[in-house]
């Protein structure tokens, strides 16, 4: 029987005969009695359960903060796990991030503190004296109801002033290399199964023959099916062990992002070419979610309020699908048919997405409206890509999320704008045309009237930032919105 093998505090752990949907948090608290990691929300929002996972990255290591509450235990295979208990030195002294929290009074009730400590630990491993922006990003997935955050931020700013403490990197690398698999991992527990292939061909063959199996990448959505909806997943196929799917390739035909590339890595690659999307990438969930979730998983999920799809659709992204040995390509917008319905056939999966390289003559923007700046679901996400020719709209693509049952292009508005002058009279009519493209709903995030009005205003903002000869700097433009 196959066993899951990983490192914990430098020691190899091997486990077998367990439910594949058992979470890392359940294993820590219930099996190991490591109760430092807390369960708050059980959906990856509060950060009380944050742990750090280290894995090989070329000749080095990469440390990632992740939410233990929605990570399935077998996904730890071949990796190293750190919990808040791991940070204590042999002589009982505190790690610098812990000592800094003590000295700067960063803990009150203490429930959230272990999660903050682990997010700080991941930041400590990667950054020397991080900036305030880097600290805010690193802590975006951790919620505290007591401190007001200022003392925790102070602790982050000063944690590098203590004597440096780091794991033995070379020893850890050697141990992880010793855990590398030569054959795919296959687990069974009662009626449940878990298969982690090492190659795309294995994945394609298995999924073709078992189309009812659940594909698992980052688990940031699938994990909630178990923790919140209490669903049973009899067969799971994990994509994270396939190196070919974890690659980002940049070539003359565009940026290809494999199905197992994390949101964090995908956004880093895309931001190099599309810096205009940087704010949306930064506001997309929290760092622990971006460290675990995948961009292709977000695309495959097809949520009408998913933030990545409008941006990707606006720049004409395509998806490569595979079913057995057969492959085909679709424009991303053609993947979505209706609410939570897509064009994938049984046994077919998204192998990769291909994002075209930016064109110098194309102007792109993406705007997100939500009640909170960080870690909040959009009321509206709007993306635009346009090419002007002598002040006339030669090409334009407008994609919106939160306005329909699927991420959708504003085709009537696009058709009107094509060939028109890019000026204020044209814009007045175009803003009205958007109302013909969409009939938004009212829900807990925004009313239909708010969505309709602000979407039109976002189009106007795009015009103000791109109008010939008098464009406004994006940072100087505010969104003209009405109160809900």
N, C-alpha and C positions, 0 to 999 in steps of 0.2 A: 504493500500500500504506500502510495506517495505521501510525503510529509511536507508541510510548509516549514521552511527554514529561514530564520532571520536572526539578527544580532540584537541583544538587549543588554546594555551596560557592558559591552565587549564580550558577552558570552553567547554562544550559539544556542538558540532555542529551536526545538523541533516539535511540531504538534501534528496530530492526525485525528481523524474520526471526529469532526466537529461540523456544525452547520456552516456551510460556506457564507451565509449571510450574517454570521455572527460578527459584530463590529469590533474594531480594535478597542473601543472604550469598554464594551462589555467584558472582553477578555482581560483587560487591565484591572478593572474594578472587581469583577466577580471571580475570576480564576486566579489572578496573581495577588489580589487584595492591594493593588496599588491604587489607593483611593485619592491620590492627589489630583488626578484628572477628574473633573466634575462633569456631570450631565446637567445642562441647563435647558437648552431648547431641543436637542436631539434632531436638529436639522441644519447644522452648520452655520448658524447665525450669530450665536452669542460668544463663541470662542472659549468657553470655560473648559472645554475638553481638549484644547490645542496640545498637540505633541509635535515632535520634529522627527522627520524621516530623512536619513542620509543614504545616498546611493552613488554608485560610480558615475563619473562624468568625464569620459576620456581617461586621462592619467590622474585626475583629481577626484574630489568629492563635491557633491552638491547637497546642501542642507535645506529642507523645505518644511515650513510650518504647515500642518494639515489638521483638519477636524477629525478627531478620532471617533466621533459619534456617528459618522456616516461612511467611514472607511471600512470595507469588509476585510476581515482578518487575513484571508489568503493573499491579499494584494501586498502584504508585507514581505512576501517571499523574495529572498535575495537582497534585502535591504537592512539597514540598521535603524533601530527605534530608540528615541530618547524621550523620557518622560521627566516630569519635574523632580522625581526621586533620583534620576540619573545624574543630576547636577551636583549633588553633595560630594565633597572630596572624601578621601579615605579617612582623614583626620576629623571629619565632621564639619569642616569649615564651609561657608557658603560660596557659591559661584559669584563672580563679580556682578552679574545681572541681579542676583538675589540680594547681595549686600547693598547694591545701589538702591534697590527698592526699599530696603530697611532704612537706609540712611536718609532717603528723601521722602519717607512717610508715604509710600505709594500704595499701601494696603490698609483697608479699614475692616470691612466684614470678612474679607479674605476669600470669598467664594470664587471670585473671578481671577484671583491673583496667580494661581498656577498656570492658567492659560496665557495671561500676560507675560509671565516669566518665560514661557516657551517661545512665544513670538519674539520676545527680546533676545532670547538665546539664538534663534535663527538669524536675526539681524546682526548679532554680535559675531557670528561665524563668518559673515559675508562682508561686513562693512567696518571700516575704521572711522570712528567718530562720524556717525551718520548725520545728515542734515535734518532739519525739522520736517521737511517734506517727506523724506525717507522714513522718518519715525512715524509720522501720521499714516503713511501707507502701510507700514508694517503692523500697526496697531488697529487698522481699519476693521479687522474681523473680531476684535475683542471689545465687549461691552462691560461697563462698570457703572453701578448705580450710586456709588458712595463718594468717589474722590473728586469728581469733576475733571479727571484726567491730567491736570497740570502736574501733580507730583509724580505721576507715572512717566510723563514726557520728560520731566527733569531727571528721573532715574535713567532713562535712555540716553539723555544727553551726556551724562557723567559716568556711564558704566565702563567706559574705556580708561578711566583714571585709576582703576585698581590694577594690581598685578595681573598680567595676562594668564588666563587659564584656557587651554584648548585641548581637545582630545588628541591622542597619538594618531595623526592622520595616516602615516605610512602603515602602521599596524592595522588600522581599520580598513584601509584599501586592500591589504593582503588578505584579511579575513573575508571581505566581500567578494574578492576574486575567487576565493575558495568555495563560495556559495553559488557560483555561476552554474547554470543548468545546461546540460547537453541534450536533454530531452524535455519535451513539454510536460508541464505539471498537470496531473489529472487526479482529482479528488472525488470521493463518493462518501455520502453520509446518509444512511437510510435511503430515502427516495430522491435525495438532492445530489446534484453533480456540479463540478466546477472544472473547467478546462481552460488552461492558459497556454495556447500554442506559441511556438517560437518563430513561425514563418507565416507569411500571408497565404501561401498555398495551403498550409494546414488549416488555417482559419476558414478559407473559402470552401474547402472540401467539407469540413465539419459543419459549418453553418448551412451549406447547401443541403446536407443530409438531415440537419436538425434545425429547421427554420423556426421552430417555436422556442428555441433557446434564447435567453436574454443576453444581448451584448452588453458588456460592462467596460467602460473606459475609466473615467475619473470617479464615478459613483456619486457625484454631487447632486444628481437628480434621482438615480436609481436607489441610492441609499435611503432617500426619504420615502420611497415606496414601502420599504421594510419598516423603518422607524416610526413613520406617521400613518401610513395606510395599512400597515400590518399584512402586506401582501407576501405570499409565498412565491419564491422563485425556484422552481424545481431544477432548472438547468441554466448555468451561467457560463458564458464564454468571455474570458478576459483578454483585452487587446494590449495591455500594458507591457507584456514581455516580448512583443514583436519589434525588434530594433528598426526594421524597415518602415514601420508605421510611426516611429518616434522622430522622424527626420523632417527638417525644413530644408528644402532645396530651392536655390534661386538660380534661374537660368534665363535665357533670352525670351522664353515663352511665358515667364512669370514666376510667381512664388508658389511652390507646391508644399502644402502642409498636410502631413500624414494624420491618420485618424487617431493616433495615440499621443500627438503633440499636446502638451498642456496649454491651457489658456495663457499662462504666464509666458511661456516660450513663444507661442504663436504671436501674442501681442508685441513682444519685444522685436520679433522679426518684422512684423507689419509696420510697427512704428518707425523703423528705420527708413521705410519707403513712403509711408503715409503719416507723417507727423501731425497732420490735421486731425487725425483720429485719436491723438494721444490722450485728450481729456476723457473721451468715452472709455478708452481702455483702462484708464486709472480708476474710473468710477464703476467699472464692471465688477460687481460683487466685492469680496475681500481677497487679500493675498492668500490665505489658506484655501479658499475656494478656487482661485486662479491657479494655485500650485497643484491642485488635484484634478480639477475638471479639464476637459479638452475642448478645443474650438470646434472640432468636427462633431463631438457629442452635442454641443450646443446647437449646431446647425441641424443635426439629425433630429433633435428634440422638436425643433420647429415651433417653439412657443411664440404666440402672436406678440408677446412683450419681451422677447429675447433681443438684447441690444446688439448682438454681433450681426444679425441677418440684414437689417437695413443698410449698414455700412458696406457689407460684402456685396449685397445686391446692387447698390448704387455704382460700384466700380466694376460690375460685370463679372463676378466670380462664377466659376463653373465647378461642378462636383463630378468626381469620377466614381462610378458605381461598379461593383463586381458581384457576380453571382456564379459560383463555381469557377469555370475558366472564362466565362463571358464578361466583357467589360463594355461600358457605355458611358457617355458624358451627357450632362444636362446643364443648362443655365440654372443657377441656384434658385431663382424664383419659380422655375418649372417643377422643382421638387415638391412644392407645397400645393396641395389640392383643396383642402378644407381644414377646419379646425382639427388639429392633431391627426390629420390624414396626409400621407405623402405618396409619392410615386414609386417607392421601393417595392419590389416584388418579394414574395416569400423567399428567404434565404439570400437576399441581396443586401449589401451593406455599402456604406460610403468608405472607399479606400483612401481618398484624399480630396482636398479642394485645391483649385488652382486660381490664384489671385493675379490678375494682370499687373505688370509693372506700371508705375505711374507715368503718365504722359505730361510733358512740360506744358502743353497747351490746355490741359484739363484741370479745372479747379474743383476741389472736393471739400466737403465739410460734413460733420456729423454732430448733432445736438441732442442732448438728453434732458428731459424735464422730469423731475421727481421731487417728492416732498423733502427728502434729505439728499445732501450732496453725496455722501458715502453709502455704500452698501444698501441701496434701495432699488426697488423695481420701478421701471419707467412708467410714467403716465403716457408719455409720447417719446419716441425716438425717431428722429428724422435725419436722413442722409441725402446728400446732393452731389452730383458730378456733372460738370457742364464744360462745354467748349464754345468759346465765342469766336466769331469771324467778323472782324470789322464792326463790333458792337451788336452783331446779330447772333442769336442763339443757333449754333450749328448742330450741337448735340446736347441733350440733357437727360439725365436719369434721376428720378425722385423716388426714394423708397422710404416707407414708414412702418414703424411698429407701434402697436397699441391702438391702431385705428381700424382694424378689421380682424377677422378670425384667423388670418395668417399674415406674416410679413408680406407687404404688397407694394407694388409700384403705382404711382399716380399717373396712369397712362393718358387719361384725358387731359390732364394739366401738361404733361410732357408734349402731347400732340399739339396743344394750343401754342406752347412756347416755341416749338421748333420753327425757325425762320422769322421769328418776331425780334424786334429790337429789344435789347436788355435795358429797359428804362422804366421810369415810375408808372406811366399809363399802362404799360404791358403788365407790370407787377400787380396793379390794382385788379385787373381782370383775372390774372393767374391765381391770386389769393381767393377769388370767388370760385374759380374752377375747381379748386381742391374740394369744395363742398359737394361736387358732383362725383368725385372719385370715391368718397368715403361716407359712410353713415356710422359714426362711432357710437359706442355704448357708454352708458354711465355705470360706474362701479365705485368701489371703495377708494380708488386712486384718483379719479377725476370724473367730472361730469362730461356728457357728450358735448355740451356747449363749450366747456373749457378746452377740450381736446380739439374741437374744430377751430376755435379762435387762435389758440396758441400754435397749432400747426401752420395756419396761414401766416402767423407772425414769424415763425421760424423760416418760412420761405422768404419773407420780406427781409429778415436778418441776412439770409444768404445773399440776397440781392445787394444789400448795403455793403457787404464785405467784398463783393466781386464786381461792382459796377465800374465800367471803364473810366479811368482818369480821376475818380473821386472815391475809391473804395475806402471803407473804414477799417481800422485795425480790429481784428476779431476780439481782442481783449477789451476794447473800448466800447463794444456794442452790447447793450442790454436787450433782453428779450421783452418785447411788448406783450404782456399777458394780462388777462383779466382775472379778478378773484373768482374762486369757484363758489 
